[in-house]
Amino acid sequence: MVGAGVVAAPPAHADAVAYLVNVTVRPGYDFANADAALAYGNRLCDKLAQGVGYSDLMAEVKTDFHTTDEFHASYLITQAAGELCPAQIGPLRDSAAGYRPTP
């Protein structure tokens, strides 16, 4: 219950436009178009909802984008979670605990 004078935060909502701006303006992902970028982000969200862990997602993104750049892969995953499926942020953080990059 929310106390007197305290306002509860509204639930987080998906923001596809913010996701698209953040992942199409940043160099390196080279999506064919906005639909492809959105489809990729939604696939990441589906995997998060299915319980796929952070380390598995990192490995997949690095393979898909032919990179070893941890930040590059992590940025895409966190943008997808933060903007497309904010309900998955908690599970994503939990699964990222203790993550160590592979050499």
MOPAC internal coordinates of N, CA, C and O (Angstrom, degrees):
PM7 1SCF
backbone

  N    0.0000 0     0.00 0     0.00 0    0    0    0
  C    1.4378 1     0.00 0     0.00 0    1    0    0
  C    1.5261 1   108.86 1     0.00 0    2    1    0
  O    1.2310 1   120.90 1   -40.87 1    3    2    1
  N    1.2951 1   115.89 1   139.13 1    3    2    1
  C    1.4527 1   121.47 1  -179.76 1    5    3    2
  C    1.5177 1   108.18 1   -87.45 1    6    5    3
  O    1.2310 1   120.65 1   -47.90 1    7    6    5
  N    1.3315 1   116.36 1   132.10 1    7    6    5
  C    1.4488 1   121.41 1  -178.69 1    9    7    6
  C    1.5205 1   112.13 1   -74.49 1   10    9    7
  O    1.2310 1   121.14 1   -12.57 1   11   10    9
  N    1.3248 1   115.43 1   167.43 1   11   10    9
  C    1.4635 1   121.15 1   179.36 1   13   11   10
  C    1.5201 1   109.76 1   -59.68 1   14   13   11
  O    1.2310 1   120.96 1   -47.86 1   15   14   13
  N    1.3107 1   115.77 1   132.14 1   15   14   13
  C    1.4512 1   121.03 1   177.62 1   17   15   14
  C    1.5216 1   114.10 1    83.13 1   18   17   15
  O    1.2310 1   120.09 1   176.53 1   19   18   17
  N    1.3193 1   117.43 1    -3.47 1   19   18   17
  C    1.4623 1   121.06 1   179.04 1   21   19   18
  C    1.5194 1   107.98 1  -104.81 1   22   21   19
  O    1.2310 1   121.52 1   -50.76 1   23   22   21
  N    1.3035 1   114.70 1   129.24 1   23   22   21
  C    1.4597 1   119.82 1  -179.99 1   25   23   22
  C    1.5178 1   108.68 1  -104.69 1   26   25   23
  O    1.2310 1   120.95 1   -52.35 1   27   26   25
  N    1.3286 1   115.78 1   127.65 1   27   26   25
  C    1.4635 1   120.20 1   178.73 1   29   27   26
  C    1.5239 1   109.19 1   -72.57 1   30   29   27
  O    1.2310 1   120.86 1   -37.14 1   31   30   29
  N    1.3109 1   115.96 1   142.86 1   31   30   29
  C    1.4662 1   120.50 1   177.56 1   33   31   30
  C    1.5216 1   108.84 1   -70.73 1   34   33   31
  O    1.2310 1   120.62 1   -38.96 1   35   34   33
  N    1.3205 1   116.42 1   141.04 1   35   34   33
  C    1.4611 1   118.53 1   177.28 1   37   35   34
  C    1.5256 1   109.56 1   -68.95 1   38   37   35
  O    1.2310 1   120.37 1   -26.05 1   39   38   37
  N    1.3274 1   116.89 1   153.95 1   39   38   37
  C    1.4597 1   118.30 1   178.61 1   41   39   38
  C    1.5264 1   110.90 1   -63.30 1   42   41   39
  O    1.2310 1   120.75 1   -31.60 1   43   42   41
  N    1.3177 1   116.17 1   148.40 1   43   42   41
  C    1.4648 1   120.68 1   179.41 1   45   43   42
  C    1.5220 1   109.81 1   -70.96 1   46   45   43
  O    1.2310 1   120.85 1   -37.45 1   47   46   45
  N    1.3101 1   115.98 1   142.55 1   47   46   45
  C    1.4547 1   121.74 1   179.07 1   49   47   46
  C    1.5255 1   109.48 1  -122.41 1   50   49   47
  O    1.2310 1   121.84 1   -27.16 1   51   50   49
  N    1.3144 1   114.09 1   152.84 1   51   50   49
  C    1.4595 1   119.82 1   178.29 1   53   51   50
  C    1.5225 1   110.28 1   -66.21 1   54   53   51
  O    1.2310 1   120.90 1   -33.82 1   55   54   53
  N    1.3153 1   115.89 1   146.18 1   55   54   53
  C    1.4554 1   122.05 1   178.50 1   57   55   54
  C    1.5277 1   108.71 1  -135.87 1   58   57   55
  O    1.2310 1   121.13 1   -94.30 1   59   58   57
  N    1.3335 1   115.45 1    85.70 1   59   58   57
  C    1.4601 1   121.03 1  -176.86 1   61   59   58
  C    1.5166 1   112.19 1   -62.21 1   62   61   59
  O    1.2310 1   120.21 1   145.14 1   63   62   61
  N    1.3234 1   117.20 1   -34.86 1   63   62   61
  C    1.4700 1   120.09 1  -179.10 1   65   63   62
  C    1.5303 1   110.11 1   -64.45 1   66   65   63
  O    1.2310 1   120.13 1   134.58 1   67   66   65
  N    1.3159 1   117.35 1   -45.42 1   67   66   65
  C    1.4676 1   120.47 1   178.93 1   69   67   66
  C    1.5264 1   110.26 1   -61.50 1   70   69   67
  O    1.2310 1   120.28 1   136.92 1   71   70   69
  N    1.3312 1   117.07 1   -43.08 1   71   70   69
  C    1.4621 1   120.46 1   177.77 1   73   71   70
  C    1.5261 1   110.37 1   -58.93 1   74   73   71
  O    1.2310 1   120.77 1   131.09 1   75   74   73
  N    1.3161 1   116.14 1   -48.91 1   75   74   73
  C    1.4671 1   119.75 1  -178.17 1   77   75   74
  C    1.5209 1   112.33 1   -61.63 1   78   77   75
  O    1.2310 1   120.23 1   137.31 1   79   78   77
  N    1.3143 1   117.16 1   -42.69 1   79   78   77
  C    1.4667 1   119.90 1   177.81 1   81   79   78
  C    1.5232 1   109.80 1   -61.23 1   82   81   79
  O    1.2310 1   120.48 1   133.56 1   83   82   81
  N    1.3142 1   116.69 1   -46.44 1   83   82   81
  C    1.4633 1   120.90 1  -175.30 1   85   83   82
  C    1.5206 1   113.67 1   -67.36 1   86   85   83
  O    1.2310 1   119.59 1   147.01 1   87   86   85
  N    1.3278 1   118.40 1   -32.99 1   87   86   85
  C    1.4692 1   118.73 1  -176.79 1   89   87   86
  C    1.5231 1   113.68 1  -100.20 1   90   89   87
  O    1.2310 1   119.92 1   166.53 1   91   90   89
  N    1.3190 1   117.77 1   -13.47 1   91   90   89
  C    1.4648 1   117.99 1   177.80 1   93   91   90
  C    1.5238 1   111.93 1   -97.55 1   94   93   91
  O    1.2310 1   119.72 1   156.80 1   95   94   93
  N    1.3124 1   118.14 1   -23.20 1   95   94   93
  C    1.4597 1   121.31 1   177.46 1   97   95   94
  C    1.5306 1   109.88 1   -80.96 1   98   97   95
  O    1.2310 1   120.67 1   144.14 1   99   98   97
  N    1.3094 1   116.32 1   -35.86 1   99   98   97
  C    1.4727 1   120.33 1  -179.92 1  101   99   98
  C    1.5253 1   108.59 1   -71.83 1  102  101   99
  O    1.2310 1   119.67 1   -51.01 1  103  102  101
  N    1.3174 1   118.24 1   128.99 1  103  102  101
  C    1.4682 1   120.46 1  -178.38 1  105  103  102
  C    1.5293 1   112.54 1   -69.08 1  106  105  103
  O    1.2310 1   121.31 1   -27.20 1  107  106  105
  N    1.3060 1   115.10 1   152.80 1  107  106  105
  C    1.4519 1   120.24 1   171.03 1  109  107  106
  C    1.5118 1   116.55 1   113.29 1  110  109  107
  O    1.2310 1   119.71 1   159.39 1  111  110  109
  N    1.3194 1   118.15 1   -20.61 1  111  110  109
  C    1.4585 1   118.27 1  -178.84 1  113  111  110
  C    1.5234 1   110.93 1   -88.56 1  114  113  111
  O    1.2310 1   119.84 1   144.70 1  115  114  113
  N    1.3079 1   117.91 1   -35.30 1  115  114  113
  C    1.4608 1   122.81 1   174.18 1  117  115  114
  C    1.5232 1   114.03 1    51.91 1  118  117  115
  O    1.2310 1   120.72 1  -132.97 1  119  118  117
  N    1.3231 1   116.22 1    47.03 1  119  118  117
  C    1.4614 1   119.65 1   173.95 1  121  119  118
  C    1.5242 1   108.65 1   -65.85 1  122  121  119
  O    1.2310 1   120.35 1   -34.67 1  123  122  121
  N    1.3180 1   116.94 1   145.33 1  123  122  121
  C    1.4679 1   121.41 1  -178.96 1  125  123  122
  C    1.5255 1   111.54 1   -62.05 1  126  125  123
  O    1.2310 1   121.10 1   145.38 1  127  126  125
  N    1.3424 1   115.49 1   -34.62 1  127  126  125
  C    1.4611 1   120.86 1   179.97 1  129  127  126
  C    1.5252 1   108.52 1  -166.90 1  130  129  127
  O    1.2310 1   120.70 1    -0.50 1  131  130  129
  N    1.3137 1   116.26 1   179.50 1  131  130  129
  C    1.4652 1   120.87 1  -177.90 1  133  131  130
  C    1.5238 1   111.36 1   -63.68 1  134  133  131
  O    1.2310 1   120.11 1   143.02 1  135  134  133
  N    1.3235 1   117.39 1   -36.98 1  135  134  133
  C    1.4668 1   119.63 1   179.17 1  137  135  134
  C    1.5288 1   111.37 1   -62.09 1  138  137  135
  O    1.2310 1   120.62 1   139.03 1  139  138  137
  N    1.3237 1   116.43 1   -40.97 1  139  138  137
  C    1.4639 1   120.35 1   178.93 1  141  139  138
  C    1.5279 1   110.68 1   -65.57 1  142  141  139
  O    1.2310 1   120.37 1   139.00 1  143  142  141
  N    1.3189 1   116.90 1   -41.00 1  143  142  141
  C    1.4746 1   120.69 1   178.96 1  145  143  142
  C    1.5234 1   110.32 1   -63.99 1  146  145  143
  O    1.2310 1   120.68 1   135.75 1  147  146  145
  N    1.3153 1   116.30 1   -44.25 1  147  146  145
  C    1.4646 1   120.75 1  -179.62 1  149  147  146
  C    1.5278 1   110.73 1   -66.43 1  150  149  147
  O    1.2310 1   120.22 1   138.98 1  151  150  149
  N    1.3186 1   117.18 1   -41.02 1  151  150  149
  C    1.4648 1   120.34 1   178.74 1  153  151  150
  C    1.5276 1   110.53 1   -62.06 1  154  153  151
  O    1.2310 1   120.34 1   139.30 1  155  154  153
  N    1.3319 1   116.95 1   -40.70 1  155  154  153
  C    1.4601 1   120.38 1   179.26 1  157  155  154
  C    1.5281 1   110.50 1   -63.78 1  158  157  155
  O    1.2310 1   120.70 1   133.45 1  159  158  157
  N    1.3231 1   116.27 1   -46.55 1  159  158  157
  C    1.4624 1   120.03 1   178.65 1  161  159  158
  C    1.5143 1   112.33 1   -61.28 1  162  161  159
  O    1.2310 1   120.48 1   139.95 1  163  162  161
  N    1.3187 1   116.69 1   -40.05 1  163  162  161
  C    1.4689 1   119.90 1   178.61 1  165  163  162
  C    1.5222 1   111.45 1   -67.32 1  166  165  163
  O    1.2310 1   120.14 1   145.70 1  167  166  165
  N    1.3338 1   117.33 1   -34.30 1  167  166  165
  C    1.4757 1   119.58 1   175.26 1  169  167  166
  C    1.5329 1   110.16 1   -64.35 1  170  169  167
  O    1.2310 1   120.64 1   140.01 1  171  170  169
  N    1.3388 1   116.38 1   -39.99 1  171  170  169
  C    1.4669 1   118.62 1   176.37 1  173  171  170
  C    1.5256 1   110.24 1   -61.05 1  174  173  171
  O    1.2310 1   120.44 1   137.26 1  175  174  173
  N    1.3249 1   116.77 1   -42.74 1  175  174  173
  C    1.4703 1   120.43 1   178.74 1  177  175  174
  C    1.5232 1   111.42 1   -62.70 1  178  177  175
  O    1.2310 1   120.59 1   138.18 1  179  178  177
  N    1.3228 1   116.48 1   -41.82 1  179  178  177
  C    1.4720 1   119.99 1   177.82 1  181  179  178
  C    1.5187 1   110.44 1   -59.76 1  182  181  179
  O    1.2310 1   120.40 1   137.68 1  183  182  181
  N    1.3153 1   116.84 1   -42.32 1  183  182  181
  C    1.4553 1   120.90 1  -179.80 1  185  183  182
  C    1.5360 1   110.83 1   -66.40 1  186  185  183
  O    1.2310 1   120.67 1   139.48 1  187  186  185
  N    1.3246 1   116.32 1   -40.52 1  187  186  185
  C    1.4667 1   119.40 1   176.28 1  189  187  186
  C    1.5238 1   110.49 1   -60.73 1  190  189  187
  O    1.2310 1   120.40 1   136.51 1  191  190  189
  N    1.3147 1   116.85 1   -43.49 1  191  190  189
  C    1.4639 1   121.31 1  -179.71 1  193  191  190
  C    1.5271 1   111.43 1   -64.77 1  194  193  191
  O    1.2310 1   120.49 1   152.54 1  195  194  193
  N    1.3272 1   116.67 1   -27.46 1  195  194  193
  C    1.4667 1   121.26 1   178.39 1  197  195  194
  C    1.5215 1   112.10 1   -83.98 1  198  197  195
  O    1.2310 1   120.48 1   176.47 1  199  198  197
  N    1.3288 1   116.69 1    -3.53 1  199  198  197
  C    1.4547 1   120.49 1   177.57 1  201  199  198
  C    1.5141 1   115.57 1    92.89 1  202  201  199
  O    1.2310 1   120.09 1  -168.75 1  203  202  201
  N    1.3327 1   117.43 1    11.25 1  203  202  201
  C    1.4623 1   119.73 1   176.38 1  205  203  202
  C    1.5301 1   107.62 1   -66.01 1  206  205  203
  O    1.2310 1   120.74 1   -48.30 1  207  206  205
  N    1.3030 1   116.18 1   131.70 1  207  206  205
  C    1.4562 1   121.51 1  -175.18 1  209  207  206
  C    1.5120 1   114.46 1   -81.98 1  210  209  207
  O    1.2310 1   121.46 1   -15.07 1  211  210  209
  N    1.3080 1   114.81 1   164.93 1  211  210  209
  C    1.4566 1   123.52 1  -177.51 1  213  211  210
  C    1.5208 1   112.39 1   -56.64 1  214  213  211
  O    1.2310 1   119.96 1   134.34 1  215  214  213
  N    1.3187 1   117.68 1   -45.66 1  215  214  213
  C    1.4702 1   119.15 1  -177.07 1  217  215  214
  C    1.5245 1   110.87 1   -63.41 1  218  217  215
  O    1.2310 1   119.82 1   141.90 1  219  218  217
  N    1.3204 1   117.95 1   -38.10 1  219  218  217
  C    1.4599 1   120.80 1   177.76 1  221  219  218
  C    1.5255 1   110.74 1   -67.84 1  222  221  219
  O    1.2310 1   120.36 1   139.33 1  223  222  221
  N    1.3233 1   116.91 1   -40.67 1  223  222  221
  C    1.4632 1   119.88 1   177.48 1  225  223  222
  C    1.5231 1   111.25 1   -64.86 1  226  225  223
  O    1.2310 1   120.55 1   138.83 1  227  226  225
  N    1.3158 1   116.56 1   -41.17 1  227  226  225
  C    1.4684 1   120.15 1   178.08 1  229  227  226
  C    1.5265 1   110.08 1   -59.52 1  230  229  227
  O    1.2310 1   120.25 1   133.25 1  231  230  229
  N    1.3126 1   117.13 1   -46.75 1  231  230  229
  C    1.4632 1   120.71 1  -179.50 1  233  231  230
  C    1.5286 1   110.61 1   -61.40 1  234  233  231
  O    1.2310 1   120.49 1   138.72 1  235  234  233
  N    1.3218 1   116.67 1   -41.28 1  235  234  233
  C    1.4580 1   120.55 1  -179.91 1  237  235  234
  C    1.5263 1   112.11 1   -65.56 1  238  237  235
  O    1.2310 1   120.29 1   133.84 1  239  238  237
  N    1.3250 1   117.05 1   -46.16 1  239  238  237
  C    1.4656 1   120.37 1  -179.33 1  241  239  238
  C    1.5253 1   110.15 1   -64.60 1  242  241  239
  O    1.2310 1   120.17 1   137.30 1  243  242  241
  N    1.3244 1   117.29 1   -42.70 1  243  242  241
  C    1.4653 1   119.69 1   179.34 1  245  243  242
  C    1.5226 1   110.73 1   -62.12 1  246  245  243
  O    1.2310 1   120.09 1   142.17 1  247  246  245
  N    1.3232 1   117.42 1   -37.83 1  247  246  245
  C    1.4690 1   120.83 1   176.96 1  249  247  246
  C    1.5258 1   110.57 1   -68.13 1  250  249  247
  O    1.2310 1   120.81 1   132.29 1  251  250  249
  N    1.3175 1   116.06 1   -47.71 1  251  250  249
  C    1.4690 1   120.43 1  -177.35 1  253  251  250
  C    1.5236 1   112.58 1   -60.11 1  254  253  251
  O    1.2310 1   120.40 1   145.45 1  255  254  253
  N    1.3434 1   116.83 1   -34.55 1  255  254  253
  C    1.4613 1   120.65 1  -176.52 1  257  255  254
  C    1.5227 1   112.81 1  -106.58 1  258  257  255
  O    1.2310 1   120.93 1  -168.62 1  259  258  257
  N    1.3282 1   115.82 1    11.38 1  259  258  257
  C    1.4687 1   121.53 1   175.12 1  261  259  258
  C    1.5293 1   111.49 1    49.82 1  262  261  259
  O    1.2310 1   121.51 1  -124.45 1  263  262  261
  N    1.3211 1   114.72 1    55.55 1  263  262  261
  C    1.4636 1   120.10 1  -178.53 1  265  263  262
  C    1.5193 1   110.42 1  -139.86 1  266  265  263
  O    1.2310 1   121.13 1   -23.66 1  267  266  265
  N    1.3111 1   115.45 1   156.34 1  267  266  265
  C    1.4610 1   121.56 1   170.26 1  269  267  266
  C    1.5276 1   109.85 1  -112.03 1  270  269  267
  O    1.2310 1   120.66 1  -175.27 1  271  270  269
  N    1.3063 1   116.34 1     4.73 1  271  270  269
  C    1.4682 1   122.87 1  -176.97 1  273  271  270
  C    1.5223 1   110.25 1   -73.20 1  274  273  271
  O    1.2310 1   120.88 1   -70.99 1  275  274  273
  N    1.3129 1   115.92 1   109.01 1  275  274  273
  C    1.4643 1   121.50 1  -178.77 1  277  275  274
  C    1.5283 1   111.71 1   -60.47 1  278  277  275
  O    1.2310 1   120.48 1   135.60 1  279  278  277
  N    1.3315 1   116.68 1   -44.40 1  279  278  277
  C    1.4633 1   119.27 1  -178.28 1  281  279  278
  C    1.5228 1   110.64 1   -63.72 1  282  281  279
  O    1.2310 1   120.28 1   137.71 1  283  282  281
  N    1.3018 1   117.07 1   -42.29 1  283  282  281
  C    1.4590 1   122.23 1  -178.60 1  285  283  282
  C    1.5275 1   110.59 1   -58.31 1  286  285  283
  O    1.2310 1   120.26 1   134.29 1  287  286  285
  N    1.3140 1   117.10 1   -45.71 1  287  286  285
  C    1.4621 1   121.51 1   179.43 1  289  287  286
  C    1.5268 1   110.93 1   -70.13 1  290  289  287
  O    1.2310 1   120.63 1   134.19 1  291  290  289
  N    1.3066 1   116.41 1   -45.81 1  291  290  289
  C    1.4596 1   120.59 1  -178.66 1  293  291  290
  C    1.5310 1   112.06 1   -62.29 1  294  293  291
  O    1.2310 1   120.55 1   141.13 1  295  294  293
  N    1.3160 1   116.56 1   -38.87 1  295  294  293
  C    1.4650 1   121.38 1  -179.58 1  297  295  294
  C    1.5228 1   110.53 1   -58.87 1  298  297  295
  O    1.2310 1   120.47 1   134.44 1  299  298  297
  N    1.3172 1   116.72 1   -45.56 1  299  298  297
  C    1.4634 1   120.02 1  -178.53 1  301  299  298
  C    1.5302 1   111.10 1   -64.87 1  302  301  299
  O    1.2310 1   120.36 1   137.72 1  303  302  301
  N    1.3105 1   116.92 1   -42.28 1  303  302  301
  C    1.4693 1   121.02 1   179.28 1  305  303  302
  C    1.5244 1   110.40 1   -63.78 1  306  305  303
  O    1.2310 1   120.42 1   133.22 1  307  306  305
  N    1.3292 1   116.79 1   -46.78 1  307  306  305
  C    1.4655 1   118.96 1  -177.80 1  309  307  306
  C    1.5220 1   112.02 1   -69.48 1  310  309  307
  O    1.2310 1   119.92 1   147.78 1  311  310  309
  N    1.3240 1   117.75 1   -32.22 1  311  310  309
  C    1.4637 1   119.72 1   175.54 1  313  311  310
  C    1.5227 1   110.29 1   -65.91 1  314  313  311
  O    1.2310 1   120.39 1   137.02 1  315  314  313
  N    1.3148 1   116.86 1   -42.98 1  315  314  313
  C    1.4647 1   120.11 1   178.53 1  317  315  314
  C    1.5239 1   110.07 1   -60.72 1  318  317  315
  O    1.2310 1   120.32 1   129.92 1  319  318  317
  N    1.3175 1   116.99 1   -50.08 1  319  318  317
  C    1.4677 1   120.15 1  -178.96 1  321  319  318
  C    1.5280 1   111.01 1   -63.61 1  322  321  319
  O    1.2310 1   120.78 1   131.92 1  323  322  321
  N    1.3168 1   116.11 1   -48.08 1  323  322  321
  C    1.4633 1   119.99 1  -175.27 1  325  323  322
  C    1.5143 1   114.07 1   -66.70 1  326  325  323
  O    1.2310 1   120.22 1   144.92 1  327  326  325
  N    1.3197 1   117.19 1   -35.08 1  327  326  325
  C    1.4637 1   119.73 1  -174.96 1  329  327  326
  C    1.5208 1   114.52 1  -104.50 1  330  329  327
  O    1.2310 1   119.87 1   150.60 1  331  330  329
  N    1.3333 1   117.86 1   -29.40 1  331  330  329
  C    1.4678 1   119.54 1  -175.71 1  333  331  330
  C    1.5224 1   113.66 1  -103.05 1  334  333  331
  O    1.2310 1   120.45 1   148.61 1  335  334  333
  N    1.3098 1   116.75 1   -31.39 1  335  334  333
  C    1.4765 1   119.07 1  -178.06 1  337  335  334
  C    1.5300 1   109.90 1  -143.54 1  338  337  335
  O    1.2310 1   120.74 1  -112.64 1  339  338  337
  N    1.3355 1   116.19 1    67.36 1  339  338  337
  C    1.4671 1   119.48 1  -175.50 1  341  339  338
  C    1.5284 1   114.37 1   -59.21 1  342  341  339
  O    1.2310 1   119.86 1   158.77 1  343  342  341
  N    1.3203 1   117.86 1   -21.23 1  343  342  341
  C    1.4658 1   119.81 1   177.19 1  345  343  342
  C    1.5296 1   111.21 1   -66.23 1  346  345  343
  O    1.2310 1   120.18 1   162.16 1  347  346  345
  N    1.3249 1   117.27 1   -17.84 1  347  346  345
  C    1.4600 1   121.52 1  -178.99 1  349  347  346
  C    1.5254 1   113.41 1   -91.82 1  350  349  347
  O    1.2310 1   119.93 1  -179.67 1  351  350  349
  N    1.3281 1   117.74 1     0.33 1  351  350  349
  C    1.4646 1   120.28 1  -178.70 1  353  351  350
  C    1.5293 1   111.16 1   -61.56 1  354  353  351
  O    1.2310 1   120.03 1   133.93 1  355  354  353
  N    1.3113 1   117.54 1   -46.07 1  355  354  353
  C    1.4718 1   120.70 1   179.53 1  357  355  354
  C    1.5212 1   112.56 1   -59.80 1  358  357  355
  O    1.2310 1   119.99 1   127.57 1  359  358  357
  N    1.3370 1   117.62 1   -52.43 1  359  358  357
  C    1.4666 1   118.27 1   177.50 1  361  359  358
  C    1.5352 1   112.77 1   -60.38 1  362  361  359
  O    1.2310 1   120.44 1   143.77 1  363  362  361
  N    1.3333 1   116.76 1   -36.23 1  363  362  361
  C    1.4662 1   119.55 1   177.75 1  365  363  362
  C    1.5195 1   110.25 1   -63.08 1  366  365  363
  O    1.2310 1   120.18 1   133.82 1  367  366  365
  N    1.3214 1   117.25 1   -46.18 1  367  366  365
  C    1.4731 1   120.32 1   178.93 1  369  367  366
  C    1.5198 1   110.70 1   -61.09 1  370  369  367
  O    1.2310 1   120.79 1   137.18 1  371  370  369
  N    1.3360 1   116.10 1   -42.82 1  371  370  369
  C    1.4606 1   119.46 1   179.66 1  373  371  370
  C    1.5260 1   111.40 1   -60.50 1  374  373  371
  O    1.2310 1   120.80 1   136.65 1  375  374  373
  N    1.3359 1   116.08 1   -43.35 1  375  374  373
  C    1.4666 1   119.08 1  -177.31 1  377  375  374
  C    1.5278 1   111.88 1   -74.10 1  378  377  375
  O    1.2310 1   120.02 1   160.55 1  379  378  377
  N    1.3346 1   117.56 1   -19.45 1  379  378  377
  C    1.4635 1   120.93 1   179.46 1  381  379  378
  C    1.5275 1   112.26 1   -84.61 1  382  381  379
  O    1.2310 1   120.46 1   165.87 1  383  382  381
  N    1.3277 1   116.72 1   -14.13 1  383  382  381
  C    1.4635 1   119.95 1  -179.29 1  385  383  382
  C    1.5306 1   109.46 1   -58.89 1  386  385  383
  O    1.2310 1   120.59 1   -52.65 1  387  386  385
  N    1.3011 1   116.47 1   127.35 1  387  386  385
  C    1.4466 1   121.59 1   178.66 1  389  387  386
  C    1.5160 1   114.40 1    81.56 1  390  389  387
  O    1.2310 1   120.12 1  -175.06 1  391  390  389
  N    1.3296 1   117.38 1     4.94 1  391  390  389
  C    1.4652 1   119.93 1  -179.13 1  393  391  390
  C    1.5261 1   110.15 1   -61.80 1  394  393  391
  O    1.2310 1   121.42 1   -44.32 1  395  394  393
  N    1.2983 1   114.89 1   135.68 1  395  394  393
  C    1.4711 1   121.35 1   175.49 1  397  395  394
  C    1.5268 1   107.24 1  -127.89 1  398  397  395
  O    1.2310 1   120.25 1   -52.07 1  399  398  397
  N    1.3260 1   117.13 1   127.93 1  399  398  397
  C    1.4601 1   119.64 1   178.46 1  401  399  398
  C    1.5266 1   111.25 1   -58.33 1  402  401  399
  O    1.2310 1   121.55 1   -33.35 1  403  402  401
  N    1.3234 1   114.65 1   146.65 1  403  402  401
  C    1.4609 1   118.15 1   175.95 1  405  403  402
  C    1.5282 1   108.44 1   -82.54 1  406  405  403
  O    1.2310 1   120.68 1   -39.32 1  407  406  405
  N    1.3102 1   116.31 1   140.68 1  407  406  405
  C    1.4722 1   119.46 1  -178.58 1  409  407  406
  C    1.5218 1   111.96 1   -69.04 1  410  409  407
  O    1.2310 1   120.10 1   180.00 1  411  410  409

